[in-house]
Amino acid sequence: MNTLQPVEQNKRIQIVDVLRGIAILGILLVNMAHFSYPDVYLSMVGKENFFTEQWNTADHIVRVLLDIFIQMKFILLFSLLFGFGMVVMMERAIEKNRRFVPVYIRRLLALLLFGAIHAFLIWDGDILMDYALLGFVLLLFRKAKARTLVIWAILFYTLFALPFVLSSFGSAAQPGMEEWQQSMEGEAKQALEVYGNGSFMDIAEQRIHDRMMYMSMNGMLSGPLLYFYSSLPYFSMFLVGAAMAKARILHKPEEKRKVLKQIWILGFMIGVPANLLFGLKGQEICILIGAPFMMLFYITSITYLFNKTRMKKLLLPFSAVGKTAFTNYLMQSIIGTLIFYNYGFGLYGKVNPFNGFLLTIGIFAIQMVISHFWVKCFAFGPFEWIWRMITYLKPQPFLKKL
């Protein structure tokens, strides 16, 4: 999602583009549930609810597999790459003797504008606003060393996870939980009715309602401290990504084999069993602990495979999606809402997880093909180009130099 400081195309870090493209696929696999039915509200009702009772065995299997291998891992990967991108952009600005902070602030303000338009006019599940706001805090850490960034990341993530760890030892039901679940069930049924059958204006009102609910739940409406606390998983990965950029781990991975191997072992030993437990038992603390380690396992595995000739040929097509990730992310929302909302094909609530998975693969395959041909002709994706124009306050090349 992070298009960096103007540089020649051959200075791009290929593996980062590949990882970003794969992250876009993972995010679509998760967001498909949010596009097609009120997944957020239903998750608060419980796994067994009025909607999931209509699923068949294939739907439940897909849901469990997504929980184990996809859920949370790729939004954390996206977050890590955001932090990585900030450091790369800063280093390139320093190389060219250019001011970094004012430019990056404009970049974040532009991202915040894009996010607000996306969240309130297209789809309520936007993450861009969060990235923009957290990006201002990330600037405070721009001069920290890689080791310091990792320490802060561990402290922040532990601070967020600790209440979940403590609560996992208790079994008593929380007061008012039944009333809360009934309220969320009502919200889910309302969303099903409006997105599936409502007018354009009804859907617009529902989208704003859902967005405000999301902002209330993540603390955005309650003050900066609560909001920052609820966003610590994302911000922690910002710091990890910044640390990886400063340590040059992905710049020349062949020179960092020992570190990559250590990260791979740690990611496998913790990430795989913890996420398997989450898929089988559904305990939230398991995915909270396991997701970042599984994500690191993915990064190191993909990086290793990318250095193998045969696997590189299979992975390289993801780089075109990664180079235009901002555009592809926004287009997924536009396509998804057109397919499911009543002002489009009106399939909201009618596509269960198995068919949603097949639809995801189809949409992403089309994005891969379009991205492949796009990057051959154009220097940037259309939304990346607009973003750069706002960031640098001067014309940017659009057509690729031959």
C-alpha positions in Angstrom: 0.0 0.0 0.0 3.0 2.3 0.6 4.2 3.9 -2.6 7.6 5.4 -1.7 9.7 8.5 -2.5 10.2 9.1 -6.3 13.0 6.7 -7.3 13.9 4.7 -10.4 11.8 1.5 -10.7 15.0 -0.7 -10.4 15.5 0.6 -6.8 12.3 -1.0 -5.6 12.7 -3.9 -3.3 11.0 -6.7 -5.2 10.3 -9.0 -2.3 8.5 -6.2 -0.5 6.2 -5.7 -3.6 5.5 -9.5 -3.6 4.7 -9.5 0.2 2.4 -6.5 -0.3 0.6 -8.2 -3.2 0.1 -11.3 -1.1 -1.1 -9.2 1.8 -3.8 -7.7 -0.6 -5.0 -11.2 -1.3 -5.1 -12.1 2.4 -7.0 -9.0 3.2 -9.6 -9.7 0.5 -10.1 -13.2 1.9 -10.9 -11.7 5.3 -12.9 -8.7 4.0 -15.1 -10.9 1.8 -17.1 -11.9 4.9 -17.5 -8.2 5.8 -18.6 -7.4 2.2 -21.1 -10.2 2.0 -22.7 -10.4 5.4 -22.6 -8.6 8.8 -19.6 -10.6 10.0 -18.5 -8.1 12.7 -21.9 -8.0 14.4 -22.3 -11.7 14.1 -18.9 -12.4 15.7 -20.1 -10.6 18.8 -23.3 -12.7 18.9 -21.2 -15.9 18.8 -20.1 -18.5 16.3 -23.5 -20.3 16.6 -26.1 -17.8 15.5 -29.2 -17.4 13.2 -27.0 -16.8 10.2 -24.3 -19.5 10.5 -27.0 -22.2 11.1 -27.7 -22.1 7.4 -24.1 -22.9 6.4 -23.1 -26.3 5.1 -20.0 -28.4 6.0 -17.9 -26.7 3.3 -18.8 -23.3 4.6 -17.7 -24.2 8.2 -14.5 -25.8 6.9 -13.6 -22.6 5.0 -14.4 -20.5 8.0 -12.1 -22.5 10.2 -9.3 -22.5 7.6 -9.5 -18.8 7.3 -9.4 -18.4 11.0 -6.3 -20.6 11.3 -4.3 -19.3 8.3 -5.6 -15.9 7.2 -7.5 -14.0 9.9 -5.4 -11.1 11.4 -2.2 -12.3 9.8 -2.3 -10.2 6.6 -3.6 -7.0 8.1 -0.6 -7.3 10.5 1.6 -7.9 7.4 0.1 -4.8 5.7 0.8 -2.9 8.9 4.4 -4.1 9.0 5.0 -3.0 5.4 3.5 0.4 6.2 6.2 0.9 8.9 8.8 -0.5 6.6 7.8 2.0 3.9 8.2 5.0 6.2 11.8 4.1 6.9 12.6 3.5 3.2 11.0 6.8 2.3 12.9 8.6 5.0 16.3 7.1 4.0 15.7 8.0 0.4 14.8 11.6 1.3 18.0 11.8 3.3 20.0 10.4 0.4 18.6 13.2 -1.8 19.1 15.9 0.9 15.3 16.5 1.0 13.1 17.3 3.9 11.2 14.2 5.1 8.8 15.2 7.9 6.7 17.8 6.1 6.4 15.6 3.0 5.4 12.6 5.1 2.8 14.6 7.0 1.2 15.7 3.7 1.3 12.0 2.8 -0.6 11.0 6.0 -3.1 13.8 5.6 -3.8 12.7 2.0 -4.2 9.1 3.3 -6.6 10.3 6.0 -8.7 12.1 3.3 -8.7 8.9 1.1 -9.7 6.9 4.2 -12.6 9.2 5.2 -14.0 9.1 1.6 -13.6 5.3 1.6 -15.1 4.8 5.0 -18.2 7.0 4.7 -18.9 6.9 1.0 -17.8 3.4 -0.1 -17.3 0.8 2.7 -17.3 1.1 6.4 -14.5 -1.4 7.0 -11.7 1.1 6.1 -8.3 0.8 7.6 -6.7 3.8 5.9 -7.9 6.3 8.5 -6.3 4.2 11.2 -3.0 4.0 9.3 -2.9 7.7 8.7 -3.6 8.6 12.4 -1.2 6.0 13.7 1.4 7.2 11.1 1.7 10.5 13.0 2.7 8.6 16.1 5.2 6.5 14.1 7.0 9.7 13.1 8.1 10.0 16.8 10.0 6.8 16.4 11.7 7.5 13.1 15.2 8.0 14.6 15.1 5.0 16.9 17.5 2.1 16.3 16.2 -1.3 15.0 16.7 -2.9 18.4 14.8 -0.1 20.2 11.9 -0.4 17.8 11.6 -4.1 18.4 11.6 -3.6 22.2 8.9 -1.0 21.9 6.9 -3.3 19.7 7.1 -6.1 22.2 6.1 -3.8 25.1 3.1 -2.3 23.2 1.8 -5.7 22.0 2.2 -7.2 25.4 0.4 -4.3 27.0 -2.5 -4.9 24.6 -2.6 -8.7 25.0 -2.2 -8.8 28.8 -5.9 -8.1 29.7 -6.9 -10.9 27.2 -4.5 -13.3 28.9 -5.8 -12.5 32.3 -9.4 -12.7 31.2 -8.8 -16.2 29.7 -8.3 -17.6 33.2 -11.8 -16.6 34.2 -14.9 -18.4 33.1 -17.7 -16.4 34.5 -20.0 -14.6 32.1 -19.7 -10.9 32.0 -22.6 -8.8 33.3 -24.9 -7.6 30.5 -23.4 -10.0 27.9 -26.7 -11.5 27.0 -28.3 -8.1 26.4 -25.2 -7.0 24.4 -25.4 -10.1 22.2 -29.1 -9.5 21.6 -28.3 -5.9 20.6 -25.6 -7.1 18.1 -28.1 -9.7 16.7 -30.5 -6.8 16.0 -27.7 -4.8 14.4 -26.9 -7.8 12.2 -30.5 -8.3 11.1 -30.8 -4.6 10.3 -27.7 -4.7 8.2 -28.9 -7.7 6.3 -32.2 -6.0 5.5 -30.8 -2.6 4.5 -27.7 -3.7 2.4 -29.7 -6.5 0.8 -32.9 -4.6 0.1 -32.6 -0.9 0.9 -32.4 2.1 -1.4 -29.1 3.9 -2.2 -29.8 6.4 0.6 -30.8 3.7 3.1 -27.5 2.0 2.4 -25.6 5.2 2.8 -27.2 5.8 6.2 -26.5 2.2 7.3 -22.8 2.5 6.1 -22.4 5.7 8.2 -24.1 4.0 11.2 -21.8 1.0 10.9 -18.7 3.2 10.5 -19.6 5.1 13.6 -20.2 1.8 15.5 -16.7 0.7 14.4 -15.2 4.0 15.5 -16.9 3.7 18.8 -15.7 0.2 19.4 -12.1 1.0 18.6 -12.0 4.0 20.8 -11.7 6.6 18.0 -14.7 8.5 19.4 -13.6 8.2 23.1 -10.2 10.0 23.0 -6.7 9.5 21.7 -5.4 7.3 24.5 -8.1 4.7 24.3 -7.9 4.7 20.5 -4.2 4.3 20.5 -4.5 1.4 23.0 -7.0 -0.4 20.9 -4.8 0.1 17.8 -1.6 -1.3 19.5 -1.5 -4.5 17.4 -1.3 -2.4 14.2 1.1 0.1 15.7 3.4 -2.6 17.1 3.7 -4.1 13.6 4.5 -0.6 12.2 7.5 -0.6 14.6 8.5 -4.2 13.6 8.4 -3.1 9.9 10.5 0.0 10.6 13.0 -2.2 12.5 13.3 -4.6 9.6 13.9 -1.7 7.2 16.6 -0.2 9.5 18.2 -3.7 9.9 18.1 -4.1 6.1 16.6 -7.6 6.5 14.6 -7.5 3.3 16.9 -5.3 1.3 19.4 -8.2 0.8 17.9 -11.3 2.5 20.8 -13.5 1.3 23.0 -11.6 3.7 20.6 -12.0 6.6 20.0 -15.7 6.4 20.8 -16.3 10.1 18.4 -13.7 11.3 15.7 -14.8 8.9 16.1 -18.5 10.0 15.8 -17.5 13.7 12.6 -15.5 12.9 11.3 -18.4 10.8 11.8 -20.9 13.7 10.2 -18.6 16.2 7.3 -17.9 13.9 6.7 -21.6 13.2 7.1 -22.8 16.8 4.7 -20.3 18.3 2.5 -19.2 15.3 1.4 -22.5 14.0 0.2 -24.2 17.2 -1.4 -21.1 18.6 -3.4 -20.5 15.4 -4.4 -24.2 15.2 -5.7 -23.8 18.8 -7.7 -20.8 17.8 -9.2 -22.5 14.8 -10.2 -25.5 16.9 -11.1 -23.9 20.3 -12.0 -20.3 19.2 -10.1 -18.8 22.2 -9.2 -15.2 21.2 -6.0 -15.1 23.2 -4.6 -17.9 20.9 -4.9 -15.8 17.7 -3.7 -12.7 19.5 -0.5 -14.4 20.4 -0.2 -16.6 17.3 -1.1 -14.1 14.5 2.1 -12.0 14.6 4.3 -15.0 14.8 2.4 -16.8 11.9 2.8 -13.5 9.9 6.6 -13.5 10.6 6.6 -17.2 9.5 4.9 -16.2 6.3 7.3 -13.4 5.6 10.4 -15.5 6.1 9.1 -18.5 4.2 8.1 -16.3 1.2 11.4 -14.5 1.3 13.3 -17.8 1.3 11.2 -19.2 -1.6 11.6 -16.0 -3.6 15.3 -16.7 -3.8 14.6 -20.0 -5.5 14.4 -19.6 -9.3 11.3 -21.8 -9.8 9.4 -20.3 -6.9 10.4 -16.8 -7.8 8.5 -17.2 -11.2 5.4 -18.2 -9.3 5.6 -15.4 -6.7 6.7 -12.6 -9.0 3.2 -11.9 -10.4 2.2 -10.8 -6.9 4.6 -7.9 -7.3 2.4 -6.1 -9.8 -0.4 -6.2 -7.3 2.0 -4.9 -4.7 3.1 -2.0 -6.8 -0.5 -0.9 -7.2 -1.7 -2.1 -3.8 -3.4 1.2 -2.8 -5.5 1.1 -5.9 -6.2 -2.6 -5.6 -7.3 -2.2 -2.0 -9.8 0.5 -2.9 -11.0 -1.3 -5.9 -11.8 -4.4 -3.8 -14.2 -2.3 -1.8 -15.8 -0.8 -4.9 -16.2 -4.2 -6.5 -17.3 -5.9 -3.3 -20.0 -3.4 -2.5 -21.3 -3.4 -6.1 -21.6 -7.2 -5.9 -23.3 -7.4 -2.6 -25.2 -4.1 -1.9 -28.7 -3.6 -3.3 -27.7 -0.7 -5.6 -25.5 -3.4 -7.4 -26.3 -7.1 -7.7 -27.9 -7.3 -4.2 -26.2 -10.5 -3.0 -25.7 -9.4 0.6 -26.4 -12.2 2.9 -26.8 -14.7 0.1 -23.2 -15.8 -0.4 -21.8 -18.1 2.3 -18.0 -18.6 3.1 -17.3 -21.4 0.5 -18.7 -19.4 -2.4 -17.2 -16.3 -1.0 -13.8 -17.9 -1.1 -14.3 -18.9 -4.8 -15.4 -15.3 -5.5 -12.4 -13.9 -3.7 -10.0 -16.0 -5.9 -11.9 -14.8 -9.0 -11.7 -11.2 -8.1 -8.0 -11.4 -7.2 -7.1 -13.3 -10.3 -8.6 -10.4 -12.4 -6.7 -7.9 -10.3 -3.5 -9.8 -10.9 -4.0 -9.7 -14.7 -5.0 -6.1 -14.8 -2.1 -5.1 -12.5 0.4 -7.0 -14.7 -0.5 -5.1 -17.8 -1.0 -1.8 -15.9 2.6 -1.7 -14.5 4.0 -2.4 -18.0 2.4 0.9 -19.3 2.1 3.2 -16.2 4.5 4.3 -13.6 2.0 4.1 -10.8 -1.5 2.9 -10.1 -4.2 5.6 -10.6 -4.8 6.2 -6.9 -1.1 6.0 -6.1 -0.5 8.7 -8.7 -3.1 11.0 -7.1 -1.7 10.3 -3.7 1.8 11.3 -4.9 0.5 14.4 -6.5 -0.9 15.5 -3.2 2.1 14.4 -1.2 4.7 16.2 -3.3 2.6 19.1 -4.5 3.9 18.9 -8.1 3.1 16.9 -11.2 4.1 13.2 -11.2 4.9 11.0 -14.2 2.0 8.7 -15.1 3.1 6.9 -18.2 6.1 4.6 -17.8 9.2 5.7 -19.6 10.2 3.2 -22.3 
